[in-house]
Amino acid sequence: MKKRIFASLSLVGTVITLVTALLTLSAFYQLFTAQAREQLRTEAELLSRAINQDEAGSETYLEALAGGVSDKSLRLTVVSPDGQVRFDSQSNPAAMENHLGREEIAGAFQTGFGEAVRQSDTVGKDTFYCAVRLADGSVLRVARNLDSITTVFLNVLPLMLLIVALLLAGGLLVSKWLTRRLIAPLNGAAAALLEGGAADENAAPPYEELEPFFQRIGEQRDEIRAHLRLLRKERDSFDQIIGQMKEGLVLIDAEKNILSVNPAALSMLGSREGDWRGQSLLSVSRNPVLNQAVEDAFHSLLDRDAPFRTRGGCEVSAAVHPAIQDGKLSGAVILLVDVTAQKRAEQVRREFSANVSHELKTPLTSINGFAEMIENGMASSEADVRKFAGFIHREAGRLIGLIGDIMRLSQIEELSPGAAAETLDLAAVVREAASRLGPMAREKDVALTVDADGPVMLRAMRRMMDELVANLAENAMKYNRPGGTVEILVRQEDGEAVLTVRDNGIGIGREHQERIFERFYRVDKSRSKQSGGTGLGLSIVKHIVEYHGGKISLESEPGAGTEITVRLPVGENNKKE
């Protein structure tokens, strides 16, 4: 504000000084020319009277007069009624053109007096003409050359510049002094108002016109103080809440500087407790997985998950949620959850499921019941014996299949990396499995097709690949409808072998899709029992995929069918580490 006031006063002073100088010069020039014209008229009148008294010697008189005058800017001319020049004090009359059309000559012939001003661009002069009609009918013209206003301005320019410079210097000093005098009371009142002393708040403002302004500032100051108190209270409450959380919480800004971090997060990240506000996230955690997840979230503006293991062996699941405000990234919320206990429970569950499963009880109970009925003589006829024996045979087969699947899962989990791996063509494995499953497809009235785009080579265990394809294809046929289709597609894409099994069967509800690869999990238990399923097929598939370092995904809609896609790396490092 101080600079703007000083600049405004200085500009006003400069403009006024320059305008005053120009107006003064213009007024001086107008006065000078008016005096010159008046003098020229007087000279013309006097000369005309002298010539009228002695008409015979007018030219002789004028020659003598012009020769005795030291002012060479004065020019005398006599023009006859026909416009021809009879006499001129500076030029040869015979060589001069007819002057009848000149403004001052025409005026003198018509009214007895005429005058005009003509400018000369070559010499920078203004020529003033004054003409008087003589008694004999001719016209006497008196002319004088005067400097033009431009020439006058250039002549007095040095003096004007000196005067203007002095005035400007004085104006700048005065402007500076006035600025300080104007601003000093405002600065003092504003400082006192913002400091908030009781006496200062009730003091009158330095200028009466600013009283509403200072009153509004005081109100806003009070509002800001109230908001600050509320924010401090909310911040303390927030710190207390997150301080009691078992989950870790880290808030960062767009520059990845820490806004808030609770003790649980510091404990998971292995950092000491303290005030980390304003410091970089790297000062708290140098975990590459977490930092990369933050980078990805900032770059894509999407949530990112980052499971990682701490130095102490704890399993931590981190979720990074970017904060978007007005379409721009303002920071991120990082939630850390210790899933060590959950991982341990899953491991115990896997071990338990691999050794003892309640699924074994169902076929054993059925076998025991039918055998007891035969033993007690309840099968009175040979037909009943055969019927019960058939039940026992089917349940025994189911039991054997269940035990085989459980043992197969255990074998996959215990298998060492790279065991029996070989380079094979996945497309050929798929064709062999499809050929073997042809009778089942005809029995289920399902059209089984294979679409393989040339050989797809990868390093894998042939038996596992055959199991993977067979389990996926069998599931697609079991949970299909008569007249349905099952497509198996094999292709190589972005350095991966991609296997897709697609059907148009009954589909899987969204609530079941996340658990479909768990052991013994069935979407429809009654249908699974009718089809002879053990609930381990997709779990075996998942273990095979994970063993080879691949990924599996599922897309399904109830009534529309299911599509399962398996992606396996084709290189040497496609096995789990």
C-alpha positions, 0 to 999 in steps of 0.5 A: 500500500505504501508503494502504491500511494507513493507511486500515485502521488509521484505520478500525479506530481509528474503529470501536473509538472509536465502539463503546467510546463507545456501550458505555460509555453503555449500561453507564452507563445500565444502572447508573443505572436499576438504582440508580433501581429499587433506590432506588424499592424501598427507598422503597416498603418504607419507606412501606408500613411507615409506612402499616401502622403507622397505617392510619387516616391513610394518605391524610393521611400520604401527602398530607403526605408528597407535599406536602413532597417537592421531587422532583416526579418522585416519584408516590404512588398507593394502589389498593383491592383492587377496582382503584379508585384511592383516592389519587394524589399528582398526579391526581384519583383519581375521574377515574382508570381502574381499575388492576387490570390494570396489571402492577405492581398485579396483581403486588402483589395476587398476590405482595405485590410488583410492578414495571414500566417503561413508556416515554412517547414524548411526553416522552421519559421512562421511568417506573419503577413499584414496588407493595407490598401493604399490611396492609389489602389495598390496594396502595401504588404508588411511581413515578418518571420517569427520562430514557430512554437516547435523552435521556441520549445526547442530553444527553451527546452534546456531551461524547462528540463532543469525546472521540471527536474527541480520540481520533480525532485521536490515533488518526490520528496513531498510525496515520500513525506506525505506517504509516511504521514498517511501510512504511519497512523494506519500501521499503528492502528492495524498493529494494535488491532491485530494484537488485540489489546483491550484499550487498542480495540476501543480506540478510534481509528486514525481516519473517520472514513476507515471506522467501518473497515477497522470494525470489520477487521476486529469482527473477523479477528474475533471469528478467526480466534474462535475458529482457531480455538475450535480447530485446536480442540478438534485437533486434540480430539483427533490426536486422542482418537488416533492415539488409541487406534490399534491400526496405524494412520499416517496423513501426508500432504501433496509434497509427502510431508507428514501432517499426522502420524499415530503411535501404532503407525510408528510402531509398525514402521519401526520409528521412534515416537515423537513429533514428525509433523512437517517431515518427509514420509521417508524420515518415518518409513523407507520401506520400498513397497509402501513408498512405491504404493504412495508414488503409484497412488499420487500418479494414478489418483487411485487407491493402492494396497501395499502388503509388506513385512517389517524387520520384526517379521510382522505382516502389515497391510497398507492401504493408500487413499489419495485425497482429491480437492477441486480436482487436484491432489492435496495429500493421502491417507495411509492406513496400516493394519497388522495382519500377522495374527490373521496370516498365522490363523490362515496358515493353521487353517491350511494345515488343519484342512490338509490333515483333518477335514470334516468333509471326510465325515460325510462319506464315512458316515454313509459307508458305515450306515449302509454297511451296518444295514447289511450287517443287521440283515436289513437287506433282505433281498439280493436287489437290496444288497446290490443297492446298498453296495452301490451306495457304499461304492459311490461314497467310497469313491467320493471319499477316495477322491476327497482324500486324493485332493487333500493329499494333492494340495499338501504335495503342492504346498510341500513341493520345492521350487522348480521341482520337475519343471520343464519347457512345454507347450501349454496349447498342446496340454490343453488339447490333450486335456480337452480330448480326454474330457470329450466323453464327459462333455458328451454326457453333460451335453456341453460343447467343448472347444479349444482356441489356441493361437499357435504354440505357447511355450513356458517353464512349468510342471506338466502334471500341474498344468494338466490338472489346472486345465482339467479342473477348470474345464470339469467345473465349467461342464459340471455347473453348466446346463444342457446344450451349453458351451465351454471355450478354452482359449490359449494365447501369449500376451505381454510376456505371459501365457494366458489361459481362459476358460469360459462357459455360459452356465449357471454363473456365480453370485457376486457374494461368493466370488471372493471365496470361490477359491477357498478349500471346501467352499461351495456355492451350491452344496446340494448341486456339488454333491450331486455332481461329485465335487469335493470343493477342492478343485478351484483351490488346487487350481489357485495353488498351482497358479501361485506355485508358478508365480502366476495370477488368476482372476474370475468374472461371472454373472448369475445365469450368464456364465463364468470366465476364469483367466490364468496368467503365467510368466513364460520365462525361467522365473515363473516359479514361486520363490 
